[in-house]
Amino acid sequence: MSAQDKMLHVANRLGLTSLKDMQGTTRMVYDSIPTVANTFTFFKGASQRAFPLTNVGANGNQFQVDEALLVEKIAFFIPSDATGVTYVGTNGFQAVKFDLVIGNKTVIKDATCEAAGEQAFYNDGNAPSFVIDLEGVGILIPPQVEYYVVAKPFNGITREASAQRLGCYLFGTGALLNFNTTI
């Protein structure tokens, strides 16, 4: 089943019959929190942060009517501070444990993403990001449903919590509002 087929199947089950008429696209949303912490909640409250810390707009952590995202990759990265310095953390940074929540349901729970995994996104060439590939499975974030990611960085060797700066990408097949007419 292709990503588009999965999106349409899930949309139909949710009663979102107009999604099939929308514009297909590749979509990526990201959020980053430049303060050092042990736990992060991404996308919730993202509308309070400005670009380039996030590309989530005024709608916050939900897509507009007839917009959606089938998440095929989840990635974590280390954002630089305002001076361009990447913070390495108190115990090093080699892994993230995370949950993905859509609506009031945890759809990925206690997943870990570690340094030995696929590395697709990079911060500054020195600090790799860590990617979970959900291709072939995908998880749909439907329109007008809140979503967020709770992440906890830790040292992949010692298994100790690691105070860190952190950012998160959600990447996959999307749908954008399409009027099929001139406005």
C-alpha positions, 0 to 999 in steps of 0.5 A, a space after each residue: 500500500 502506498 503512502 497516498 493509499 494509506 492516507 486515503 484509507 485512514 481518512 475515509 475511516 475517519 469520515 474525511 471524505 474530502 481529503 482525496 480532493 486535496 493537493 498531495 505533497 511532501 511535507 515536513 514540520 519541525 520544532 526546536 527548543 534552544 534551552 537546555 533540558 532533560 524533557 521536551 514537548 515539541 509542537 505543543 505551544 510551537 505557535 509561540 516560537 518564531 521561525 527558524 526555531 519552528 515552521 509550525 504556524 499560527 494554527 499551532 500543533 494541528 493542521 487546517 481543514 483538509 490538511 494532513 501529514 502521514 508521518 514516515 520519518 521522525 528525526 531529532 537534532 541538536 539546535 545551535 544557540 544564538 551564537 552558533 554553538 552546539 551544546 553537547 550536553 552534560 552526559 553526551 547525547 547519543 539517544 532519545 526516548 520519545 512518545 508521539 501523541 495524536 489527539 488523546 492517543 499515544 501512537 508511539 510509546 517509549 520508542 528510542 532513536 540512537 546514534 547507530 541509526 539512519 542519519 538523514 538530517 544534520 545540524 551543522 555537519 558536526 552534530 548528527 541527528 537521529 532518525 526513525 523511519 516509519 516508511 511502509 507503516 506511517 502514522 496519519 495526523 488528520 486535520 484539526 487534531 492536536 499532535 505533539 512529541 515528548 522526548 527525553 535525551 540520554 547517553 546511549 552508552 551509560 543510559 543516563 539522562 542527558 541535559 541537552 538542547 533538542 529539536 524534532 522533525 516529522 516528515 512524510 506525505 501530506 495533503 494541502 488545501 486545494 480549492 481547484 478554482 481561482 480565488 
